[in-house]
Amino acid sequence: SVVSVAKKPERLSEIPAAVHVITADDIKRMGFPNIPEALRMVPGVNVARINAISYAVSIRGWNGRFAGKILVMIDGRSIYSPIFSGVFWEFTDVVMEDIDRIEVVCGPGGAIWGANAVNGVINIITKNSGRTLGGSVTAGVGDFHERLGVLRYGTSWTGSNYVRAYAKIKQLGEATPIGIEDIQDGGWMALGGFRSDMAISETQELSLHGHFVKGKVDQTDLIYTQIDPPFVGTYNEGITNNSYSLLGKWSQIFSEDSDISCQAYWDKQIIEYPGIDLEIDNFDIEFNHRFRTEKHEIVWGSGYRLIESKFGNTFSMAVSPNPGQDWILNAFFQDKINLIHSKFDLVAGLKVEYATLAGKAELQPNLRLLWKPTGNQTLWWSIARSSRSPSITERGSQVTTHMLPEGSLGPDTPVARLVYKGSKDGKSESTVTSEIGYRTMPASFLAMDANLFYAKTDGLWGASQGDPEIAFFEGQPYLLIPLPGGNTHDSDSWGGEMAVDFTPASWWRLRTGWSYIRWSTDLISDLDGSEAQLISSNSPQNQFHLWSSFDVLENLGLDAIWRYVDPIETMSVSAYNELDLQLNWQVKSDLKLSISGNNLLNENHLEFRSTEVVSSQIARIPRHWRANLRWEF
């Protein structure tokens, strides 16, 4: 069952949305080293590795290191950052063997999940601790300077109460640099935590999670530090991260037709970066109630989130005034109406959300229709409105983007400083998405899923160039050229996704996925009188993959994934083909050896060029291998 579409378990065949699931067996067979690599296998998801550590991940385009139109959760805890309006994938990790499934919804989810679930939802769900009893040790090594160590142990401390504790440490080395001799883009990460699942009674359950991450990304940065040449300072400290989280979820089942749940979590993230230091605290609580009658299945609930943030301002980047506290208050209601028994379902939902970052209440409705002409076919249609709130830095930051020497803009002109300036007058981006899909399983060995979409976005966030003015830094005059942010463009995007799952024999499975997207943008506002910068989707038009899973022997499996990715012309990134292989050998019942080869068709290739203010060094991703040995006890 899938829970990420309606906050309740649903069979895939009964969901009027584009949904794909990466299972625990998928992760086990292919040995994905992290979450972004696993997400490459979902049609419609754009994954690009910027360098050894950094990734850009989005759904249906608009990709970037901090892509801002998807909602990402781990066990219901949002890891979407209100600072840069995205996810710090460098410091997002779990024990991959503990993942039960990754549910990916391609398309809007605002009516259930709220702002920022514009183009999709990624929900990473870990296993109940009662399913991970006993211990395991994993050790890994690879020629990408990779080192991995994982320790996990699960036990029962009373009859139906279980707990799992884990620790993981990994190190990853440098990719192939572009334009410099030593890119210094490696890093390390250590994480640990626990999950406990308790049966309070026959109808009540309580789950507690604790998680921490500590890591560092090596990075050489040229940071603007002064008005005088050479303007920049070189910093090799990289980015450090310390984050902590606690989550609790309580549920009560009244009957087959009614249940309630309440979830609360707190997380803290401290990031030290040469351009700016920041500290973020999130506290979130939500309540959900589901009940069913003869014709209706209703889910409703409400939630509140408090965000506290602190910034250490520098010449390069400042947030003024320091934001302090922001909050989000929401309520939602969704009704699934059975129009004709086992044939037609109508889903109508609405979320009302007020966020201080948006400055007003946002209405996010959706309407979905599902038709099952036969027992193995599903046709569905939907239309939904979703929104993305401006981030803290979009509303209040000042970022030095360039410094120009004296005389650059004409004879006797002083030093010029180009500064992006956030705007509190900006509004939320608003997207209306229409979708139609078809899902069928004509035989037990064949399943197909396809959908088309059209999305219209009003008020994309961008920047333009304002009028120069004279300013002073420590008594020294310079020419300040503001680049004010705001809602500058509208956009249209359209495309589709398709997936086929074919099992020609009990020992052989083939899966393929294809996605296509096109887009266009129109200038709606030049803010201060000069044309705003071009806004691009930063994503390939076509992506295709073919995954073959082959059981050579009862204890020996071979998996191969071929991928094709179209060029990203706006970034001068060429198209590429790649092949990944993994061999799994169950040496003994408690001992498993996995050997992987990645990017086998090219010595190295380029996938992305980071364009954000907090950018990453560009690298070509090399061919590499790794081996993992896992012992269970």
N, C-alpha and C positions, 0 to 999 in steps of 0.2 A: 504494500500500500504506500501511497504518497501523501505527505501532510503539508507540503509547501504551497499548495494552491489555495486551500480553504481552511488551514489551521485545524484540520481533522483528517483522519485516515480515509483515503479514497482509493479504489482500484483504478489503475491507469486507464482502463477501457471506459471509465465513467467520468473522465476529466475533460472538460472543454477548454483545453489549453495545450500549448506545446511544452511537453515535459519529457525530460530524459533523466535516467538514473544511472549513476556509476556505482556498481555494487562492490561489496567487500571482495568477492571473487575476482572481479575485474582488476582491482588494485593488487591482489595477491598474484594473479597470473602475469601481469605486466610489470609489477614492481615499481610503480610510479614513485619517484623519490620525493615528490611534494605535490601539493594540491594543484598549482597551475599546470603541471605536466599532465595530470589526470584530466583536467578540463579540456585539453586539446581534443579529446575524443567525443565532445558534445557538439553536434552541428549547431551553428549559430554563435558559438562562443569564440571570441577572438583572443588568442594567447600568443604573445610575442615575448621572447626573452631578450632583454635589452643588453645584459652582460651576464657574468657568472652568477650574480645574486639577484638582480632586479628583473621584474616581469611587468608587462602591461597586459591587463586582462579586462575584457569587456564583453558585452553581449549585443549583437546586431550593430556593431560599429561604434564610432566615437571613442576609439581606444586611446590609452595613455597610461603613464605610470600610476596616475591617480584617477583612473576613469570614474566618472561621477554619476553614471546612470544605472548602476546595479546595486542591489542590496546583498551583502554577504553575511552569513550567520554561521556560528558554530554552536550547535545544540540550542538554537534559539537566541543566542547572544549576538547582537549585531556587532560586527567589527568594522563597520563603515565609519570612517573618521570625519567628524565635522570640521576638521582643520583645513584639509586640502580637498575635501569632498571626494574621498576614494578610500582605498585599502592599502596599507603598508604590507605588500606581499613579502617583502624582505624578512619581516618578522612575524609572519603568519605561518604557524606550523603546528602539527599534532603528530602523534605516533600513528603512522599510516595504517598499521595493522589493527588499530583500534577503531577505524572508521567502519561503520555499518553500511552507509551509503552516502552518496552526494546527490542530492536532488537539485536539478537545474530547471528552472522555469524560464523559457525564452518568451519574453513579452511582458506586458505591464502587470504589476502586482500591487499597485497603490491602494486598491480598495480594501485589501487585507493588511498589507504590511506598511503602508504609508509612504511618505515622501522618499524619493531616491530609488524606489523600486520601479524605475521607468521602463527600462529595456529588459529587466529580468531579475531573478532571485536565485542565489546560490546558497543552499542550505546544507552544511556539513554536519552529519548526524553520527555520533559515536555510539559504540555498542553498549548495551546495558552491562553493568559490571558483573551480573550473574552469568554472562556468556564468556567471560575471560578469566576463568578460575585457573589457578596455577601460575607458574612463572615462565618467562622467556627472556633470552638474551640474544641480541642481534649485533653482529659486527660487520662493517662494510669498508671497502677500500676501492679506489678508482684512480684512473690516470688523469682526471680533472682535478688533481690534488684533493680528492675526496676522501674523507674519513667519517665514519658513522659508528655510533654506539648507542644501543637502546636496551634498557632494563625495565621489565614490567612484571608486576606480581598482583594476582587477584585472589581473594579469599572470601569465605563466608564467616561473618563474626557472630551471627545467630541464625536461626532457621532460614528465614527468607530475606535476610539483609546481607548485602554484598558490598565489597569495596575493592577498587583497583587503584594501585599507585604506579607511577611511571616516571622515567627520566630518560632524556635523549640529548645527545650532543652530536653536532655535526660540523664539519669544516669543508669549505669549498674554495678552490683556488681560482686563478685568474684565467679569463678568456683571452682570445686573440685580439690584441689592441688594434685600433684604427688611428693612425697618425701620430702615436706616441710610442716610445720604446717599452714603457712599463705601465700598464693600465691600473694596476693595484685595485682590482674590483673583487677580490676574494672576501672571505668573511667567515665568521663562526657563529654558532647559536647553541645555547643550552636551554632546555625547557624541562619542566616537570610538573607534577600535579597529582590529582586524585579524582575519582568519581565513585560515589556511593549511592546505591539504589536500595531503598528500604520499603518494605510492605508494612505500613502502620496497621492496617486491618485488611480484610478481604476486599474492601472497596476503596481503600486509600493508599496512595503511594507518595513517597518523598524521594527526590533525587538531589544530591548535593555535588557540586563540581568546584574544584579549585585548580588554577592553572597559573604558571608563571613562565616568562620568557626573558632571557638575557642574551644579548648578542651585539655584534659589531660588524658593520659593513666597511671594508677598506675602501677608501675613495680619496683620490687626489682632487682637491677643489681649488679653483681660482676664484676667490671671493673679493668683490669690490669693497675696499676698506678706507679709501681716502680720495680727496679731490685732486691731489698732485699725482703726476705720472710716477710709477707705472700703474697707478690706480688699484692694483690688485695685490693680494697676498696669497701665497701658496700654502695650503693646509693639507696635511697628510693624516690627520687624526681620524678621518672617516666619520661614520654615523654610529652612535651607540644607542641601544634601546633597552629599557627595563620596563616590563609590563606585568601586571598582576590582575587576576580576576577571581571572583567568587560568584557562583550561581546556585540558586535553589529553586526547585519546581515542585509544587504540591498539586495532586489531582485527586478528585473524588468522583467515583462512578455511582450514580444513583440507580441506573438501569441501562439496558441496551439502548434506550432512546434518550438518555440524558446524562451529561457529565459536566464538570467544571474543572478549571485549572487556574493556578496562580503562579506566576514566575517573577522572580526579582534577581537582579544581578548588579554587581559593582565591578568596574574595571578601571585600572589606572595605567597610564602610559607616560613614560618619561623619555624624551628623545633629545639627545645632544648632537647638534649639527653645527658646523662652523658658521653658517649663515644665520642661524637662529636656534635657540633652545626652547623647548616647549614641554608643558606638563598638562595632561588631560585626565580628568576624572569624570566617569559616567556612572550615574545611578539610574536604573530603569526598573519599573514595575508594571506588570500587565495582568489583566484578568480576562478569561475567556469562558463562555458558557455555550454548550451545544445541546439542543433538544430537537426531537423529531416527532411529528404527528403523521397522520396517514398520508398527507400530500406534501408536507413541508419538512425540510431539515434546515434549521436556523442556527447560525453561529453569530454571536455578538460578543463584544467586549470593549475594554477601554485600557488606556495606558498613559503613563507619565514618565518622562525622561528629563533628568537634570544634568547639564553639562557644565563643568567648571574647567576653565583653561587659563594657563599662565604662559606668557611669552617673555623670553630674554631678548630684548630688541638690540639690533646692531645697525651699523651703517648700511649694510647690504639689505637687510630685511627688518621691518618693524611692523607691529600691529598696534594701532593707536586709535582710540584709547584701548588699553589692554582689556579684552572682552569680559573677563570675570565669569559671569553665569549666563547661560542660555537654557531654555527649557522647551519641551514639546509636550503637548497634551492632545490626546486623540480618543476617538470612539468610532467603532465600526459595527456594521450590521450586514449580514448576507443571508439570503434565503434561497435554497435550492428547491424548486417547485416541480413536482412530478406531474406533467400535463397529461401524458398518456402512459400508462403503466409499462415500464421496461422499454419505452420507445422514445419519448420526448421529455427532456428536463430543461427548465429555464432557471438560470442563476442570475439573481439581481443583488448587487452589493453597493455599499457606500461607506467611505471613510471620511470623517471630518477631523481635520488636524490643524492645530494652531502651533506654529513654531516661531520663536522670537527672531530667528535668523531670516524667516520668510516675511515676517512683519504683518501677516494676516492669516486668516483661516483659509485652508485649501480644501476644496471638495474633490474627492477622487472616486467617481462612480464607475461601475462596470456592469455590463449586461452580456450574458453568455447563453447560448442555446446549443443543446446537445441532442442529436438524433441517432438512434441505433436501429437502422433498417433491418439488420440481422444480428444474430448473437455474436458474430465475429467482426462486425464493422461499426465504426463510429465516425459520424460527421459532426463537426462543431463550428460555431461562429462566435465571434466576440467583438465588442467595441468597449474601449475603456479610456478614461482620462487619468493621467498620472502627472506628478510634478517633481521637480528637483529644487530643493531649497538652496540658496547661495551658501557657500562655505564661509567660515569665519575669515579666512584670508581674502576671499573675493569681496567681502563687505568692508574690511577694515585694514588691509595691509598696505604697506608702501615698500615696493621691491625695486632695487636698482637693477635694471636690465642691461644697460650699456653705459660706458663712459667714453666721450669723444675728446681728443686733445684740442688745445687752443688752435683756432683757425680752421677747424674741420668744417664749420658751417659758413665760412666766409672770412675775409680779411679782418683781423683784430677781434674776432669773436672769442669769448672766453671758453674755458672748459665746459662741455655740455654733459649733463647727467640726465639720462632717460629713466623715469621712475613710473612703474605701474602703480596706480592708486585705486584701491578698492572703493566701492560706492555703497552707501547704505540706502540709496534710492532704487537699487536694482530689485527686480521682482523675481519670483520663482520661474524657472523654465516650465512650460506646460506642454504636454504631449498627448495627442489623441491617436490611439492605435486601433486599427481594424485588422482582424485576423480571420482566416478560415483554414480548417484543417481536416485531414482524413487519416484514420488509423484502422488497420485491418490485420487480422491473423487468419489467412485463408487455410492454413494447415498448421499442425503442431510444430513443424520445422521452419516456418516462415512467418515473419512479422514485418510490416511496413508502416511508416509514419511520415506524413508530409504536411506542410503548412505554407501558407502565403501570408504576408503582412504588408500593411501600409501605415506609416507613422508620420504625423505632421506635428512639428515642434515649433512653438512660438516663444520668442525671447531667449534664444541661445546666448549664453554669456560670452562676451568677447571684450576687446579693448580697441581704442582708437588713439590718435595723437592729438593732444590739445595745444594751445598757444604757449610758446616759450615765455618764461619770466625769469627775472633775476632773483637769485636766492643766495644765502650765505651759509657757509659751513666753517665754524670756528673762526668767524670774522673774514673769511675769504669768499669773494663773490664767484658765482658760477651761473651758467645758464641751465635752468631747470625745464625739462621738456616732459610734461605730464602725459601719461598714457592711461586715461581713466577707463575703468571697467564698467560694464553694464550690459543690458540686453541689446545686442547689436544685430542679430540675424534671426531669420526664420529658416526652417529646414524641412525638407521632405525626404523620407527614406522608404525604400520598398525592397522586397526580396522574398526569400523563402528558405526553408530547410527540409531536408529529407534524410531518413535513416532506414536501413534495411538490415534485418537480422535473419541469417539463413544458416541452418544446421543440416548439412547434407548427410552427416553420419554422426553417431554417438561420440566419436572421437575427433570431430572436426566442426568448427563453428566459424562462420564468416560474418563480419559486420562492416557496414560501410556508412559513411555520412557525408553529406554535401550541403553547403550553404552558399547563398548568393545574396549580395546586397548592393544597391545603388543609392545615391543620395544627391541632393542639390541644396544649395543655400542661397538665400536672398538677403541683401542688406536692408535692414529696416530702420537703423538709427546710426548716425555717425557721431553721436554724442556731442562733441565739441567742434564740429564743422569740417572734419577731414575723414576720409574713408577709413572704416575699421579694417583690421587685418582679416584676411581670408580664413574662414573656418572650414576645416576638413574633417572627414570622418576618421582619417588615420587608420584605415582598415582595408584589407584586401577584398576585392569583389567576390572572388571564388575561393573556397577552401574545400578540400576533398581528402578523405582518408579511407583506407581499407585495412581492416584488422582481421588477421587469421589466427585462430587458436587451435593448436594441433596437439593431441595427446599421442606422443610417439610410443610410449609404453605406459603401463599403469602408474608408474612412479616418475615418469619423465614427460614434461610438457614443453612445447616450443611455441612462442607467440611472436608474430611479426606485424608491425604497423608501418604502412607506407603512407606518407603525407605529401600533398601538394598544396602550396599556398601561392596565390596570385601576388603580383608586385604591389607595393604601396607607392604609387608614383609621386605623391606629394612629399614623400620622405626619401626618394631616390633609393628605395629598397627593392631589389630584384626578386622575381619569382624564384621559388626553390622547391626541389623534391628532396625528401629525406626518408630514411628507413631505420627503424628501431627494432632490435631483436632481444628477446629474453628467453633463456633456458632455465627451467625449474626442475631440479632433481631432488626428490624426496629420498634422501640417502637412507634414513631410518625413520621410524614412526615419529621420533622426536627431534630429527635433524634434517634441515632443508638447506640446499645450496642453490643460489640464483646467480646467474651471470648475464649481464646485459651489455649490449653494444648500441650506442646512440649516434644518430646523424652519420650513418655509415656511407652515404652516397657522395659526401663532399668532405674535403679536408676541414673546411669551416664555411659558415655562411652568416650573412647579416639578416636580422629579423625585424629590427625596429630602430628608430632614432628618437630618443627622449626629447620632448619639446617643453616640458613643464619648467616652472621657475626653479623648483628644486629638482634639477635634472640629474640624470645618471650618465656616466661615461659610456660611450658607444663601443661595442665590441662585436667581433664575429664569433659565433658559437662553434667550438671545434668538435670534431669527431672524438668520441671518448667511450670508455667502457667502465664498468664497475662490477664488483662481486660482493654478495651478502651471504653470510652464514647465520642461520637462525636455529637456536637450540631451545626446546621447550622442556620444562620439568614440572 
